[in-house]
Amino acid sequence: MQNIINLFRRLFQRTQPKQLPLIDVDSAGLKRVYWLTDKLKDDPSRVAETRKLTLNSAKPFLGLNGTYGLYASSKWWDSINKGIMPTRFVSGTINRVYESGQDEMGVLNTVDLETVSGGTASIGIFVNDPADISLFIVGAKVTVVYAEDELKRKDGNGRRSVASLTLEMAVSCK
């Protein structure tokens, strides 16, 4: 009996939901340059620390709330893949590439986009391979997808604040 239970556990682990692509890079002529799953493989402590903060009741205003499951868990990915957790897409054309932040590191890390809706947006550059930063040039098209996960902290109206977590980013290759 225990062998059967272990077999089902192994099968279940292999079929747990994982990150599914939300940007159709092929039809849009884009290259996927950031994939959260790959980032988490490179930094497994990020998952553990994020989950630890979620579960820490002594810090009621810090961390994710866990509404959609623990960060990067099967339930969390399933919530994203099934459209239960809200996601936000930002797409546009780069009109400025620059370094932002207090510590000047000499690395371009931000772009200003003219969005497809006619507005502007400043977004951080996320890449799995640092060589892909060179693709972020004026005139290039960019699409980024964020998971809008709830924080423990509430705003002044009693609603949960959200963290915009970058799931994937793609850029055109000129």
N, C-alpha and C positions, 0 to 999 in steps of 0.2 A: 504494500500500500504506500509506504514512504517513497519508494521508487517512482510511483505514478505521480505523487504530489511533486516531487523534485522535477520530474519531466515537465509537468504543467508550468511550474515556476520558470524553468529555462525557456520554454516556448513563449510564455507571457513576456519575459524580459526581452526576447528578440522582437516581439511585435509591439512593444510600447511605442506610443506616438512620439515622433521626433519632429524637428522643424521641417515643414514643407515650404517650398518656394511660393512666395506671394507676388513676386515680380516676374512677369513673363519676359525674360531677357532676350529670347530668340526672336519673338515677333517685334520687339521694340528696338532691336539692334544694340543692345546694351551688354556690358560685361559685368557679371556679379563680382564685386570687389570685397564685399564684407558679408559674412555669414556668421551669425551669433554662435551657432553650434561649433564652428571651427575655433572661434575665439575661446569658448569655454573649454575645449579640449586642451588648449595651450595654457589655461589658467584655472585648473579645477578648484583651487582654493576660493575663487570668486563665488562659485556656487555654494560652497559650504558656509562661507562668511555671510552671504546674503540670506541663506536659509536660517542661520543661527540668529541673525538680527530679527527676522520675521517671528521666530518662536520665542524671543526674549520678552516676556511680559513685564520685566523691570524697565523696559524702554518703550513705553506706550506711544511715543511720538516719532520713533525712528524706525525706518525700514518699510518693506512692503507689507501689506496687510494679509496677504495669503488668500484673498477672495477667490482667486482662480487657481489655487494650488501653490505649493512651494515652488520658488523660482527654479526653472529648468527641469521640473519634475515631469513625469508622464502626464499628470493631470493638467499642469500648466501648459505644456505643448498642445495637449488635446483641446484646451480652452481656446488657444489661438487658432489651431487648425480648423475647428468647428465654428469659428466666428463668435464664440461666447465672450471672450475678452475683446474689448474694442481695439481696433488697429487704426493707424492714421498713415496715409500715404502723402508724401510731398514730392512733387515732380516739377522740373523746370529746367531752364537754361542758365548756366553759370555766367554771371556778369562781373564777378570779382572773386579772386582767390587770395587768401591772406592768412597770416598767423594771428591768432587771438589768445588772450590769457595773460596772466601776470608774469609768467616765467618765459622769457624769450629763449626758445630752444633752436631757432632757425629752421623750423619745420612748418610748412603750410598745413593748417589743420581746420580751416573754415572756408566755406564758400557762401557767397550771396547768390541767390537764385531769383530769376524772374519766373514766377510760378505759372503753370498752365492756366490758372484762374486769373492771371493778370496782377497778382500781388507780388510781394517780395518776401523772401525768407532767408535767414542766416542759419546754416546748418553745419554741424561738425562733419569733418571728413573721417570716415571709418573704413579701414582696409585691413585685410588679413595679411597681405603681402605689401610691405612698405614701398616696393617699386611701383605699385599701382597709384601712388599719390601723384605721379607724373601725368596720369590721365585726366586729372582735375584741372582743366584749362578753360579760359574764357571761351564761351560758345558751345562747350560740351553739354550734353543732356544728362541729368541726374534724376534718379528715383530712389527714395529711401522709404522704408516701412518701419513704423514704430508700434510697439505694443504699449497700450495705455493701461498700465497696471496700477491698481489702487495702493496708496500708501496708508499707513496707520493714521497719520496726521489728517485732521479734518480742517476744512477752510472755515471762515467766519460764519458761514451759513449752515454748518454742520455736515456738509458733503465731504466725502473723501477726496483728498488731493490725489493727483495721479503722477506717476513717473512715466516719462516717454522713453521706453527702452528700445534701442536700435536693434532690429531683427536682421535686416539686410539692406545693402546699398548696392546700386548699380550705376554705371556711368557709360556714356557712349565712347567708342574708340574711334578717334578721327585719324 
